[in-house]
Amino acid sequence: MPSTSTAAVAKRRFCLVLVKPTHYCDDGYPIRWFRSAIPSNSLACIYGIARIATNAACSANDVEIDIHCDDEANTRIRPDRIAA
């Protein structure tokens, strides 16, 4: 009989990227804080909801979900690096 262990089953990977956009000044530049350690509360709430959904979905599916979140107010967002 062939053994079906969970280690033998290859999991697919899904990457969820959450970005909270910042506000922009009248000249079009993003308003950023140089040394901000406090993330957005709304981003934290969405991350929590995504984590709960991930834990429920991963136990039933063969998909591994990675969640990455960034707040544009204190992090420089580079879409080319996110896509890579």
C-alpha positions as CSV (number, residue, x, y, z in Angstrom):
1,M,0.0,0.0,0.0
2,P,1.3,3.5,-0.8
3,S,1.7,5.7,2.2
4,T,0.1,9.2,2.0
5,S,1.9,11.3,4.6
6,T,1.4,15.1,4.8
7,A,5.1,15.6,4.2
8,A,4.8,13.9,0.8
9,V,2.0,16.2,-0.4
10,A,3.5,19.3,-2.0
11,K,1.7,22.5,-0.9
12,R,1.0,25.3,-3.3
13,R,1.9,28.8,-2.1
14,F,-0.2,31.9,-2.2
15,C,1.3,35.3,-1.2
16,L,-1.1,37.9,0.2
17,V,0.4,41.4,0.3
18,L,-1.5,44.0,2.3
19,V,-0.5,47.7,1.8
20,K,-2.0,50.6,3.6
21,P,-1.5,53.6,1.3
22,T,-0.5,56.9,2.8
23,H,-1.8,60.4,2.2
24,Y,-0.1,62.7,-0.4
25,C,0.8,66.3,-0.1
26,D,-0.4,69.0,-2.6
27,D,2.8,68.5,-4.6
28,G,2.1,64.7,-5.1
29,Y,4.7,63.4,-2.7
30,P,3.8,60.7,-0.1
31,I,3.6,61.9,3.5
32,R,5.9,59.5,5.4
33,W,7.3,59.4,8.9
34,F,11.1,58.9,9.1
35,R,11.1,56.8,12.3
36,S,7.6,55.6,12.9
37,A,7.2,52.4,14.9
38,I,3.4,52.5,15.2
39,P,1.6,50.7,12.4
40,S,-1.8,51.5,11.2
41,N,-4.7,50.1,13.3
42,S,-6.8,49.3,10.2
43,L,-3.8,47.4,8.7
44,A,-3.5,45.5,12.0
45,C,-7.2,44.6,11.9
46,I,-7.1,43.4,8.3
47,Y,-4.0,41.4,9.1
48,G,-5.8,39.7,12.0
49,I,-8.8,38.8,9.8
50,A,-6.5,37.5,7.1
51,R,-4.5,35.4,9.7
52,I,-7.8,33.9,11.1
53,A,-9.0,33.1,7.5
54,T,-5.6,31.6,6.7
55,N,-5.6,29.3,9.7
56,A,-9.1,28.1,8.8
57,A,-8.3,27.6,5.1
58,C,-4.9,26.0,5.4
59,S,-6.1,23.2,7.5
60,A,-8.6,22.2,4.8
61,N,-6.6,22.9,1.6
62,D,-3.2,22.1,0.2
63,V,-2.3,25.8,0.0
64,E,0.2,27.6,2.1
65,I,-0.6,31.3,2.5
66,D,2.0,33.9,3.3
67,I,0.8,37.3,4.6
68,H,3.0,40.3,4.2
69,C,1.9,43.8,5.2
70,D,3.4,47.2,4.8
71,D,2.3,50.7,5.9
72,E,3.3,53.2,3.3
73,A,3.4,55.9,6.0
74,N,6.6,54.4,7.4
75,T,7.9,52.1,4.7
76,R,8.9,52.7,1.1
77,I,6.8,50.5,-1.1
78,R,8.5,49.1,-4.2
79,P,6.0,47.3,-6.4
80,D,8.7,45.7,-8.5
81,R,10.2,44.0,-5.4
82,I,6.7,42.9,-4.2
83,A,6.0,41.4,-7.6
84,A,9.3,39.6,-7.6
